[in-house]
């Protein structure tokens, strides 16, 4: 959890450095439901940096399908695990299809 928070903070610092103080930045974040208790921290982040994270909490299985290249509707993903994503990727590689997500 600490590593995820550190990565997110680094990303947000980069975004904040690339904007002027008057600009408001809103990022859509695909997130695991386990992160829903970070609301107060995200409010502090918005007040201090002007960056608002619009969290879209989805279950792990839905998250993996929401990350399909070319179909993603989020600016970044903050997931508790990539296990299902990795399983789908391995399954596609095992079938030799070269496509992700795997086709039936």
Backbone bond lengths (Angstrom), bond angles and torsions (degrees), N, CA, C in turn:
res aa  C-N    CA-C-N  psi(-1)  N-CA   C-N-CA  omega(-1)  CA-C   N-CA-C  phi
1 X - - - 1.444 - - 1.527 110.57 -
2 X 1.343 115.60 -41.28 1.463 118.96 -179.77 1.524 110.89 -64.34
3 X 1.326 116.18 -38.28 1.464 119.22 -179.81 1.525 110.96 -66.31
4 X 1.330 116.87 -40.50 1.462 120.25 177.56 1.523 111.13 -62.18
5 X 1.326 115.79 -43.08 1.461 119.80 179.52 1.524 110.78 -64.17
6 X 1.338 116.97 -38.41 1.462 120.50 178.74 1.530 111.31 -65.44
7 X 1.327 117.06 -41.60 1.469 121.06 179.00 1.527 110.34 -64.14
8 X 1.321 116.46 -43.80 1.459 119.82 179.11 1.520 111.06 -62.87
9 X 1.320 116.55 -43.01 1.470 120.20 179.25 1.525 111.17 -61.70
10 X 1.329 117.00 -41.72 1.472 120.43 178.25 1.527 110.64 -62.45
11 X 1.324 116.31 -43.90 1.466 120.30 178.54 1.523 110.83 -61.13
12 X 1.300 116.03 -43.57 1.456 119.68 -178.58 1.524 111.61 -68.70
13 X 1.316 117.53 -33.63 1.466 119.90 175.90 1.518 111.20 -63.49
14 X 1.320 116.44 -39.91 1.466 120.70 178.36 1.523 109.63 -64.28
15 X 1.327 117.43 -45.85 1.462 121.26 179.63 1.523 109.77 -62.77
16 X 1.325 116.75 -42.81 1.462 120.63 -179.20 1.522 111.11 -64.20
17 X 1.310 117.26 -36.01 1.459 120.95 -179.96 1.525 111.66 -69.30
18 X 1.315 116.53 -22.88 1.465 120.71 -177.14 1.528 112.81 -93.13
19 X 1.314 117.67 4.06 1.451 120.17 -179.69 1.514 110.06 -123.36
20 X 1.309 115.06 154.79 1.459 118.05 175.10 1.520 108.89 -80.28
21 X 1.300 117.11 163.30 1.451 121.33 -176.82 1.512 113.93 -62.74
22 X 1.335 118.47 -24.55 1.460 120.48 -176.31 1.530 113.07 -87.62
23 X 1.309 117.57 -15.12 1.459 120.56 -178.55 1.521 110.91 -80.92
24 X 1.316 115.12 137.56 1.455 120.85 173.55 1.527 107.97 -99.10
25 X 1.301 115.99 133.46 1.459 121.61 -179.50 1.521 107.84 -115.78
26 X 1.317 115.53 132.44 1.464 120.60 177.64 1.518 108.02 -124.92
27 X 1.314 116.36 122.39 1.453 122.23 179.85 1.520 109.61 -115.66
28 X 1.335 115.93 133.59 1.472 120.46 174.40 1.515 108.18 -86.59
29 X 1.326 116.06 126.87 1.463 121.76 -175.75 1.515 109.71 -119.39
30 X 1.322 116.35 122.51 1.452 122.01 170.49 1.518 106.10 -80.30
31 X 1.326 117.55 119.46 1.461 120.34 -172.56 1.518 111.97 -135.42
32 X 1.315 114.05 154.65 1.459 121.37 175.10 1.525 109.46 -76.47
33 X 1.333 117.47 145.05 1.468 120.72 -179.66 1.533 112.95 -58.24
34 X 1.321 117.46 -24.85 1.462 120.86 179.65 1.526 112.09 -62.28
35 X 1.304 117.25 -18.80 1.463 121.38 -177.64 1.529 112.87 -91.80
36 X 1.314 117.05 3.85 1.465 119.98 -175.80 1.527 113.29 -65.17
37 X 1.315 118.24 -19.83 1.468 119.81 -179.58 1.527 113.22 -81.37
38 X 1.334 118.28 5.20 1.458 121.70 179.47 1.523 113.02 -87.16
39 X 1.320 117.95 7.53 1.456 122.21 -177.79 1.517 114.96 -47.72
40 X 1.337 119.55 -50.94 1.466 119.98 -179.87 1.534 113.39 -62.12
41 X 1.314 116.52 -35.83 1.475 120.02 178.64 1.527 109.97 -68.35
42 X 1.326 116.67 -39.92 1.462 120.49 179.11 1.521 111.31 -67.88
43 X 1.329 117.05 -33.02 1.472 120.60 175.10 1.527 110.42 -64.43
44 X 1.328 116.51 -43.19 1.470 120.87 176.61 1.518 111.02 -61.36
45 X 1.325 116.35 -41.57 1.464 121.36 179.22 1.524 110.36 -60.07
46 X 1.336 116.95 -45.59 1.464 121.51 -179.70 1.530 111.10 -62.37
47 X 1.325 116.80 -43.03 1.462 120.77 -179.27 1.526 112.19 -66.12
48 X 1.333 116.47 -39.49 1.461 120.47 -175.25 1.523 113.92 -83.07
49 X 1.334 117.45 -28.24 1.464 119.88 -174.09 1.521 114.23 -118.41
50 X 1.325 117.61 -18.53 1.459 120.38 -174.66 1.517 112.63 82.54
51 X 1.331 117.19 5.59 1.465 121.44 179.58 1.520 108.83 -98.14
52 X 1.317 115.30 121.40 1.457 120.36 178.14 1.525 108.76 -105.70
53 X 1.310 115.55 129.72 1.450 120.89 175.93 1.519 108.54 -101.89
54 X 1.320 115.91 115.98 1.458 121.42 176.04 1.523 106.76 -90.86
55 X 1.316 115.81 102.65 1.455 121.12 -174.10 1.525 110.68 -82.09
56 X 1.323 115.82 131.30 1.458 122.81 175.40 1.527 105.98 -115.83
57 X 1.332 116.20 95.53 1.453 121.14 -176.46 1.516 110.04 -80.50
58 X 1.335 115.61 123.39 1.462 121.51 178.58 1.520 108.72 -136.25
59 X 1.316 114.92 154.51 1.460 120.60 176.36 1.515 111.00 -67.55
60 X 1.319 116.19 161.16 1.462 121.85 -173.38 1.525 112.98 -58.12
61 X 1.327 117.51 -42.62 1.467 119.79 -179.37 1.522 110.11 -64.99
62 X 1.320 118.21 -43.35 1.466 121.49 178.42 1.523 111.45 -65.58
63 X 1.336 116.51 -34.72 1.465 120.01 179.02 1.517 110.89 -60.69
64 X 1.333 116.23 -43.33 1.462 118.77 -176.80 1.526 111.50 -64.04
65 X 1.327 118.00 -35.15 1.461 119.34 178.06 1.528 111.61 -77.84
66 X 1.332 117.47 -24.61 1.465 120.78 178.63 1.527 111.87 -74.85
67 X 1.319 117.24 -10.56 1.465 121.10 -178.60 1.523 112.94 -98.40
68 X 1.302 117.39 15.18 1.459 120.72 179.84 1.528 108.98 -63.70
69 X 1.328 117.28 125.06 1.475 119.59 -179.52 1.519 111.74 -54.99
70 X 1.318 115.54 135.85 1.453 121.56 179.60 1.516 114.13 87.78
71 X 1.332 117.32 -13.08 1.455 120.88 -179.41 1.524 113.12 -118.13
72 X 1.301 117.25 -1.78 1.464 121.04 -176.37 1.525 110.49 -64.41
73 X 1.314 115.64 134.78 1.466 121.39 179.82 1.525 111.12 -112.14
74 X 1.323 116.08 16.96 1.460 121.02 -176.55 1.529 109.66 -122.68
75 X 1.329 115.02 155.42 1.456 120.03 177.37 1.519 111.91 -81.19
76 X 1.320 116.31 -31.67 1.463 120.64 177.34 1.509 109.70 -155.59
77 X 1.326 115.67 166.05 1.460 121.98 179.86 1.522 108.95 -124.67
78 X 1.314 115.06 136.83 1.464 121.85 177.98 1.514 105.48 -130.56
79 X 1.326 115.40 92.25 1.453 122.07 -171.90 1.524 111.02 -107.83
80 X 1.323 115.21 151.31 1.459 118.74 177.39 1.525 110.66 -77.09
81 X 1.323 117.18 -24.38 1.460 121.12 178.26 1.523 109.47 -156.95
82 X 1.311 115.74 154.80 1.464 120.28 174.61 1.524 110.55 -111.71
83 X 1.323 115.75 18.41 1.465 121.60 -173.69 1.530 112.39 -56.99
84 X 1.337 118.80 -49.29 1.465 120.28 -178.56 1.523 111.18 -68.06
85 X 1.319 117.12 -36.87 1.458 121.26 176.40 1.524 110.24 -60.34
86 X 1.329 116.89 -45.71 1.463 121.73 179.37 1.529 111.51 -65.14
87 X 1.326 118.13 -38.69 1.465 121.03 178.02 1.524 111.04 -62.84
88 X 1.326 117.56 -44.46 1.462 120.64 177.85 1.522 110.92 -63.07
89 X 1.331 116.27 -40.92 1.456 120.88 -179.44 1.530 110.35 -64.33
90 X 1.326 117.22 -44.64 1.472 120.93 178.84 1.520 111.00 -64.47
91 X 1.324 116.39 -40.12 1.463 119.77 179.92 1.527 109.88 -61.84
92 X 1.309 117.93 -41.37 1.460 121.33 178.10 1.523 110.34 -64.74
93 X 1.331 116.96 -40.50 1.464 120.64 179.53 1.523 110.68 -66.63
94 X 1.335 117.18 -38.87 1.464 121.07 179.72 1.523 111.41 -64.91
95 X 1.324 116.53 -34.06 1.462 120.07 179.11 1.519 111.34 -78.77
96 X 1.330 116.61 -13.77 1.457 120.32 179.08 1.508 113.64 71.27
97 X 1.333 116.58 19.26 1.462 118.94 -175.41 1.526 112.09 -76.17
98 X 1.334 115.89 -27.83 1.457 118.70 -176.31 1.506 112.86 74.08
99 X 1.328 117.49 5.53 1.461 121.88 -179.47 1.514 109.99 -111.18
100 X 1.327 114.78 141.94 1.460 119.29 170.66 1.499 107.25 -133.51
101 X 1.285 120.37 126.88 1.453 127.35 6.07 1.523 109.97 -74.85
102 X 1.328 116.67 160.85 1.462 119.72 -179.06 1.514 111.08 -61.79
103 X 1.291 114.32 142.75 1.466 119.46 178.01 1.521 108.91 -95.63
104 X 1.322 117.66 143.29 1.483 120.06 -178.69 1.507 112.21 -66.25
